[in-house]
Amino acid sequence: MRPRVPALLAVFGLLCVLGCSTGPDPMYEGPAGKGTLVYKPGVGITRDGAQTDSSEQATWTAADKAFREGRWDECITLCTQMTLLWPEGSRIVDALLMRVRSNLEAGRSGAEGAFSRAVPINQWMMLYLAPDHDPRIVALFAKGGETRETLTTLRSLTVQSFIDRLAPDADTLYNQGRLNAAQYDVNILTTYYLPTLQLREYRQQVTELARDVCWLMYASREFSQTIEICEDLLAVNPPPGIKGDTLFIMGSAQRRNGAAPIAAQTFGWLYRGAGLRDTDTRWRPFALLWQIHQTMATSKGFIYDLTYYERALELIGEYEIYRVENTNIPKGLHEEFLLLATQIYDVMIRRELNAADTYSRVGERKAAAYHEAMALEWEQLRDKRIASLGSQ
């Protein structure tokens, strides 16, 4: 006989505690009845012939009211009751989503520099991360006036500035254990429920909220956990914009964890492929920049191995091509590429000058002159290429 779902969820929780990123095979059956699972407003997940459970719906109504009134812990208690009593019910995904959002709101810090608590934190993240063509963003820009100005200011923040604004809330959420609770819930959603639900209404919500947890975990500087959540989310093939956000923050967490070769690979995947276009994600040129940084960081130093710096120069060539095709690259980002290209050429110059100095010390004048000439040649190549990059 197959174990009951509450037992399976308990096993899943144990696996999460032990740090395992896998869980039970998707087995959500939904309400009894005939036909495929569908979403109906006011009912949730259902199918033809399914009977509505009045107790479940009443508990959901109470939880929803507590959420709207900001009684977060009461809402969490009611949602937990629903996960225990109706794990195959019509409101189970709604309950888990609401429990995540309640945990994220209940633990916010209200500290100076943090985002205003007047707007839910997941909404702040949507406003910053959603692609320009997202209907929610388009509608807000269309309002014009102060709304448009506020949104433009928010979306123009650098990624580090945005992370810094998230950090006070992220730290408080982590210290209270609420961020781990949110991680547990999104793992259940992506591992147990989402694979069996071909419902657009839930797929967008679940993957977007899981993405938010990834970014908050990164802002709290828990990089290993960030990578774990990102891997789970990518496994369900989220929508393109969310996939781009997830790859970018996963590569950033790998970088902060000191895994330069792996981070370079992740950033490279985001830049060159992953099935994404520039309209799907803003992170492609940023990913190329960090791929170059992490490629260089893989080297033990220019004295020992120039291979990675040579590869970095090839990637600067990738940027030259990209910039011809995409003329709207932010000025600050372009300046970072110029600085990075200069640094790479300076590495080549330093290596030649170092060799020239070594040969000069042992009296090898011809060899020293050769390396001095090579250093001059690298300088000329640098100046020519930087001028070309700057004038495009």
HELIX and SHEET records of a PDB file:
HELIX    1   1 VAL A    5  VAL A   17  1                                  13    
HELIX    2   2 SER A   54  ARG A   68  1                                  15    
HELIX    3   3 TRP A   72  LEU A   85  1                                  14    
HELIX    4   4 ILE A   92  ALA A  106  1                                  15    
HELIX    5   5 ILE A  121  LEU A  129  1                                   9    
HELIX    6   6 PRO A  135  ALA A  142  1                                   8    
HELIX    7   7 GLY A  145  ARG A  155  1                                  11    
HELIX    8   8 VAL A  159  ASN A  175  1                                  17    
HELIX    9   9 ARG A  178  ILE A  188  1                                  11    
HELIX   10  10 LEU A  189  TYR A  193  3                                   5    
HELIX   11  11 LEU A  194  THR A  196  5                                   3    
HELIX   12  12 ARG A  200  ALA A  219  1                                  20    
HELIX   13  13 PHE A  223  LEU A  234  1                                  12    
HELIX   14  14 PRO A  240  ARG A  256  1                                  17    
HELIX   15  15 ALA A  260  ARG A  272  1                                  13    
HELIX   16  16 ARG A  284  THR A  298  1                                  15    
HELIX   17  17 THR A  307  GLU A  325  1                                  19    
HELIX   18  18 LYS A  331  ARG A  361  1                                  31    
HELIX   19  19 ARG A  365  SER A  391  1                                  27    
SHEET    1   A 2 LYS A  34  LYS A  40  0                                        
SHEET    2   A 2 GLY A  44  ASP A  48 -1                                        
END                                                                             
